[in-house]
Amino acid sequence: MIKHLIHKEFLQIRRNAFLPRLIVLFPIVIMCVMPWVMQMEVKNIVVDVVDIDRTVESQRLVQQIAVSKYFIFGGQKATYAEAMKDIEKGRADVILEIRDGKYLIAANAVNGTKGAMGSAYLSQILARQNENPVLVQKGAQSVSVLTLYNKGQNYKLFMIPALFAIVMMLMTGFLPTLNIVGEKEAGTIEQINVTPVPKWSFILAKLIPYWLIALFVITVCLLLAWLVYGITPAGPIWLIYVLAMLLALFFSSFGLIVSNYSDTMQQAMFVMWFFVVSIMLLSGLFTPTRSMPSWAYLTTYINPMHYFIDAIRTVFIRGGGLQHIAHQIIALLAIGLFMAVWAVQSYKKNS
């Protein structure tokens, strides 16, 4: 019985003029475009320099700023007031004034992130410029940084696992949401309601196609990460598939729950969008969860996206194994099974 129901689901997907194209093109577009766009690194900071001293050291500092990949040298200004006019007109982001061997950094904080990062970058250049060569010659210990993971500081390597989560969320969350609601609006759900098909068989037949779609999507994402960016997982690939299937179990079940309680596609889409955005923003996908207020951090304990992102970055970047992500897998499995049971129980055949 369930075999025929699954066959029916695939027939509906194939006969839809839009869904097959979406399933193929969506992961391709996300993986080929978003890693270039979703950069948290702050670059192209325009710096105006007011060099009153005009010494060899100050000119060397100006040259370091000019060749930095983070800055755009806006030129040297005669006075601080002249540089401030560039700030007010949006032609500069940071002012560096050099006077009597002292440095003043003034940043435009309208864009707080850009101003703060620009000041931090300049402070690092100044710290290197002012290192005491006498101490270095005497063999004094200096601070060094040892990068254990992502040694090239490639931000794409950090963001690509997060993009896996976004693709899985949208493909296996929204499509099941529209499934039952679409049948309600078309009236075909009544044909199922009058059959002796058990609820669990009906819901399972709805879930399995999207689990298979999840396998296809994650395979496409892994191939594109390798072909386009030369990035491959540092850990076992099979763990990535396990994590993807557990996340697909949650989102497909959650999508069916929303559709079970919704009467129209519009209602289902708005409800699903509300929860998806909340889950994504509270997961640590873009910002560290420890930076959240304590009350917001508590939500990560029931957020499957948080467990998925933490686990897949451990496998993908650090090369972690099953023992390193065991608690994330257990949490994802528990949440996914709970949602699957809820999806079965919330479906009412007599509706």
VOGU-3710 file (C-alpha; in Angstrom, 3 decimals, decimal comma):
1> mikhlihkef> 0,000/0,000/0,000  2,675/2,472/1,038  4,608/1,709/-2,150  1,698/2,942/-4,261  1,279/6,054/-2,097  4,968/6,943/-2,549  4,596/6,361/-6,293  1,656/8,780/-6,259  3,748/11,457/-4,521  6,526/11,195/-7,083
11> lqirrnaflp> 3,991/11,368/-9,907  2,576/14,574/-8,429  6,066/16,075/-8,131  6,998/15,075/-11,692  3,785/16,407/-13,206  4,294/19,759/-11,516  5,972/22,062/-14,019  7,808/24,032/-11,325  8,923/21,626/-8,572  11,448/19,487/-10,531
21> rlivlfpivi> 13,210/22,619/-11,752  13,208/24,070/-8,250  14,687/20,897/-6,743  17,559/20,937/-9,261  18,234/24,657/-9,639  17,799/25,853/-6,055  20,848/24,092/-4,534  22,931/25,030/-7,587  22,097/28,730/-7,289  22,591/28,766/-3,514
31> mcvmpwvmqm> 25,971/27,034/-3,664  27,311/28,976/-6,638  26,201/32,463/-5,581  25,813/32,700/-1,809  29,378/31,808/-0,705  30,614/34,857/-2,630  27,934/37,136/-1,165  27,539/35,971/2,441  30,838/37,348/3,693  31,085/38,475/7,296
41> evknivvdvv> 34,537/39,890/6,639  34,493/43,685/6,458  36,520/44,948/3,500  36,800/48,037/1,295  37,004/50,397/4,270  37,886/53,855/2,981  40,576/55,468/5,151  41,597/59,134/5,078  45,008/59,871/6,624  45,939/63,201/8,236
51> didrtvesqr> 49,735/62,970/8,556  50,996/66,019/10,420  54,399/64,501/11,299  55,492/63,523/7,768  58,181/61,196/9,128  59,616/58,046/7,578  57,697/55,908/10,088  54,385/57,639/9,365  54,847/57,258/5,612  55,644/53,572/6,068
61> lvqqiavsky> 52,402/53,234/8,018  50,453/54,955/5,231  51,940/52,512/2,718  50,870/49,538/4,855  47,321/50,882/4,901  47,346/51,458/1,147  48,398/47,869/0,336  46,071/46,221/2,883  43,300/44,085/1,388  40,864/45,483/3,937
71> fifggqkaty> 41,291/49,173/3,187  40,829/51,590/0,324  43,241/54,474/0,732  41,197/57,662/0,456  44,225/59,908/0,282  46,075/62,204/2,652  44,225/65,267/3,924  45,781/68,450/5,152  43,603/68,815/8,265  41,308/66,727/10,429
81> aeamkdiekg> 38,370/68,986/9,521  38,906/68,281/5,831  38,886/64,508/6,496  35,760/64,872/8,628  33,945/66,372/5,635  34,596/63,117/3,759  33,088/61,195/6,690  30,002/63,405/6,724  29,499/63,027/2,962  29,989/59,245/3,062
91> radvileird> 33,229/59,294/1,061  35,296/57,845/3,940  34,732/55,415/6,793  37,737/55,945/9,066  40,162/58,810/9,769  43,709/58,194/10,981  45,467/61,292/12,328  49,209/61,161/13,057  50,455/64,022/15,256  53,563/64,205/17,465
101> gkyliaanav> 54,098/60,453/17,228  50,557/59,747/18,477  47,667/58,236/16,572  44,002/59,141/16,582  41,467/56,789/14,967  38,007/58,204/14,274  35,451/55,860/12,703  32,042/56,506/11,224  29,783/54,440/13,510  26,573/54,852/11,495
111> ngtkgamgsa> 27,446/51,355/10,281  28,605/50,093/13,656  30,131/46,857/12,389  32,159/48,542/9,678  33,350/51,275/12,029  34,339/48,849/14,779  36,131/46,442/12,451  37,888/49,260/10,620  39,196/50,604/13,934  40,297/47,114/14,965
121> ylsqilarqn> 42,166/46,524/11,690  43,946/49,860/11,996  44,836/49,127/15,627  46,473/45,858/14,569  48,561/47,648/11,936  49,601/50,247/14,497  50,517/47,546/17,027  52,785/45,840/14,492  54,282/49,197/13,512  55,141/50,009/17,114
131> enpvlvqkga> 56,753/46,694/18,075  59,963/47,354/19,966  62,887/46,044/17,867  65,210/46,057/20,925  63,074/43,480/22,704  62,971/41,314/19,607  66,788/41,389/19,308  67,142/40,347/22,973  65,044/37,248/22,312  61,994/38,301/24,281
141> qsvsvltlyn> 58,976/36,066/23,791  56,374/37,390/21,379  52,748/36,457/20,910  52,059/34,070/18,042  48,828/32,640/16,696  48,475/28,966/15,764  45,433/28,213/13,618  44,319/24,608/14,093  41,346/24,581/11,723  40,648/26,479/8,515
151> kgqnyklfmi> 44,276/27,575/8,410  43,724/29,719/5,349  40,959/31,631/7,176  38,716/30,909/4,205  35,287/32,255/5,083  33,658/30,099/2,397  34,734/27,006/4,337  32,834/28,381/7,332  29,703/29,363/5,407  29,235/26,375/3,080
161> palfaivmml> 28,070/24,013/5,885  25,600/26,719/6,928  24,322/26,872/3,345  23,698/23,126/3,525  21,377/23,860/6,441  19,545/26,621/4,556  19,015/24,456/1,470  17,771/21,526/3,546  15,454/23,769/5,537  13,809/25,332/2,496
171> mtgflptlni> 13,615/22,206/0,346  12,399/19,738/2,975  10,392/22,238/5,010  8,341/24,320/2,614  7,565/21,624/0,035  5,856/19,270/2,531  4,053/22,264/4,027  2,361/22,974/0,715  1,623/19,311/0,026  -1,391/18,496/2,178
181> vgekeagtie> -2,715/22,057/2,024  -2,557/21,866/-1,768  -4,581/18,660/-1,700  -7,085/20,297/0,652  -7,577/23,215/-1,711  -7,790/20,905/-4,748  -10,248/18,600/-2,962  -8,199/15,442/-3,624  -7,613/14,899/0,102  -11,204/13,682/0,409
191> qinvtpvpkw> -10,385/10,679/-1,767  -7,750/9,610/0,775  -10,048/10,254/3,723  -12,612/7,711/2,516  -10,015/4,957/1,996  -8,824/2,522/4,691  -5,265/3,886/4,466  -3,836/4,223/8,016  -2,695/7,666/9,081  0,895/6,563/9,635
201> sfilaklipy> 1,096/5,082/6,139  -0,248/8,265/4,591  2,136/10,535/6,512  5,118/8,226/5,912  4,377/8,248/2,194  4,425/12,044/2,357  7,766/12,108/4,209  9,830/9,527/2,297  9,937/11,436/-1,036  11,328/14,498/0,707
211> wlialfvitv> 13,951/12,423/2,492  15,085/11,171/-0,914  15,070/14,739/-2,194  17,245/15,650/0,813  19,797/12,994/-0,202  19,860/14,369/-3,748  20,200/17,967/-2,575  23,042/17,276/-0,127  24,885/15,303/-2,824  24,590/18,223/-5,240
221> clllawlvyg> 25,847/20,620/-2,558  28,871/18,450/-1,747  29,764/18,099/-5,422  29,477/21,830/-6,039  31,577/22,627/-2,960  34,302/20,383/-4,403  34,031/21,418/-8,063  33,559/25,174/-7,617  35,564/25,939/-4,467  37,813/22,919/-4,043
231> itpagpiwli> 36,389/22,383/-0,551  35,849/18,863/0,776  34,806/17,672/4,249  37,641/17,043/6,674  35,575/14,332/8,387  33,554/11,304/7,215  31,075/12,110/4,450  28,599/9,523/5,713  28,150/11,574/8,890  27,079/14,547/6,783
241> yvlamllalf> 24,392/12,368/5,175  23,249/11,167/8,601  22,937/14,745/9,829  21,124/15,775/6,650  18,585/12,971/7,005  17,918/13,837/10,649  17,382/17,502/9,773  15,130/16,450/6,875  13,127/14,290/9,293  12,488/17,308/11,487
251> fssfglivsn> 11,635/19,852/8,794  9,501/17,524/6,680  7,566/16,468/9,789  7,232/20,066/10,906  6,022/21,083/7,460  3,325/18,405/7,540  2,257/19,516/11,019  1,793/23,074/9,768  -0,145/21,837/6,751  -2,351/19,631/8,946
261> ysdtmqqamf> -3,429/22,647/10,981  -3,751/25,028/8,012  -6,718/25,458/5,698  -5,102/27,496/2,925  -1,670/27,777/1,309  -1,388/31,393/2,367  -1,940/30,498/6,013  0,567/27,630/5,830  3,231/29,765/4,156  2,992/32,582/6,704
271> vmwffvvsim> 3,120/30,199/9,675  6,026/28,238/8,204  7,953/31,392/7,329  7,567/32,728/10,871  8,993/29,575/12,454  11,719/29,062/9,834  13,107/32,585/10,238  13,031/32,264/14,038  14,756/28,877/13,961  17,415/30,121/11,548
281> llsglftptr> 18,263/33,358/13,367  18,425/31,663/16,781  20,557/28,751/15,582  24,001/30,358/15,452  24,103/30,121/11,685  25,325/33,700/11,233  26,298/34,832/14,746  27,685/32,961/17,805  24,926/31,728/20,097  26,969/32,721/23,163
291> smpswayltt> 26,527/36,349/22,122  22,770/36,069/22,676  21,037/37,097/25,904  20,673/34,224/28,354  16,926/33,893/27,742  17,501/33,641/23,992  20,353/31,165/24,407  17,981/28,779/26,191  16,079/28,320/22,910  19,119/26,621/21,353
301> yinpmhyfid> 18,464/23,551/23,491  15,310/22,816/21,481  16,520/24,229/18,167  17,421/21,390/15,754  19,123/23,805/13,371  21,587/24,719/16,139  22,535/21,067/16,670  22,861/20,506/12,921  25,101/23,533/12,306  27,292/22,754/15,303
311> airtvfirgg> 27,673/19,126/14,211  28,217/19,679/10,478  30,854/22,349/11,106  32,588/19,953/13,492  32,666/17,271/10,795  33,260/19,532/7,797  35,916/21,867/9,229  37,458/20,127/12,239  37,250/16,574/10,890  35,303/15,327/13,896
321> glqhiahqii> 33,959/11,786/14,056  30,875/10,167/15,493  32,155/10,462/19,058  32,496/14,239/18,683  28,899/14,840/17,574  27,084/12,030/19,391  24,994/14,363/21,567  23,963/16,466/18,538  22,836/13,319/16,695  20,859/12,115/19,710
331> allaiglfma> 19,199/15,520/20,073  18,322/15,705/16,356  16,927/12,170/16,419  14,812/12,846/19,512  13,392/16,096/18,141  12,800/14,557/14,698  10,966/11,515/16,077  8,826/13,715/18,318  7,817/15,854/15,332  7,140/12,759/13,177
341> vwavqsykkn> 4,790/11,326/15,814  3,091/14,708/16,088  2,679/14,826/12,308  0,891/11,463/12,351  -1,314/12,329/15,321  -2,270/15,768/14,002  -3,573/14,433/10,692  -7,321/13,916/10,839  -8,787/11,715/8,152  -12,297/12,933/8,810
351> s> -11,463/16,597/8,234
//
